[in-house]
Amino acid sequence: MVAAPGLIVPPQLAHVCAATSPYIALFVDPWLLPSCPEPIRLDAGEVRRLLAALGAVDSDGPGSRVDLAAGYTALRAVAGRPTPLDPRVAHAVHVCTRRDPDLPLASLAGEVGLSAPRLRTLVRRDVGIALTRLRRWGRLRTAVATLPGGTAALAAATAGFADQAHFTRTARDFIGRTPASLRRLGA
């Protein structure tokens, strides 16, 4: 068990949060931080600086307005800068997570001048995550962003999930929460 006032947990590392008091979880795209196979412990001062940068804590607990750009800058001060991505990989990551998670792999590979197998290999090497998981992450981001304005079924459909159950399984797999629990938190 790893215990610290704060932790940076690398992507795809199986873990359980056993916090007994309120906590803030930030899900940072793995290519935005340096690769690290083990959790990075944050001391109390680093946690305070990160929370202050985020503007995430007020007298009643987590605030409703956070400054993610300032939080990311503070996080990089602790974790360091990431290795720049190959521009072809950066394009593929952007397409899969932001622009069009459903773009056929052959089309995406063609956009960057690579074969589909080579693109998969480069993404796995540079990002540390399979392209298929990045596509699921892109859909999840879209769905979670849609939740505050509608139902989980609408969020699932908007993001391109086959159904609400698929959205729920993906949310539980990636962030350990269900869409219903995120709605209660005001995602």
NORPE-V230934 format. One line per field, one symbol per residue. phi: phi as a letter, one per 20 degrees, with the letter a starting at -180 (. if undefined). burial: 1 if it has 24 or more other C-alpha atoms within 12 Angstrom, else 0. Layout:
phi->???
burial->???
//
This chain:
phi->.dcagbcddffmefbcedfdcgbdddddgffecffbfcfdfdegffffffffffmeccfdogfedcdffffffffffeeneffgeggffgffffffdcebgegggffffffdmcfgfffgfffffedncfgfffffffffgffffeggeaefffffffenffafffgffffffecmcegfffffemi
burial->0000011111110000000000010111111111110001010001101111111100000000000000110110011000001001111111111101111010011001000000110111011111111111111111111110000111111111100101110110011011110000001
//
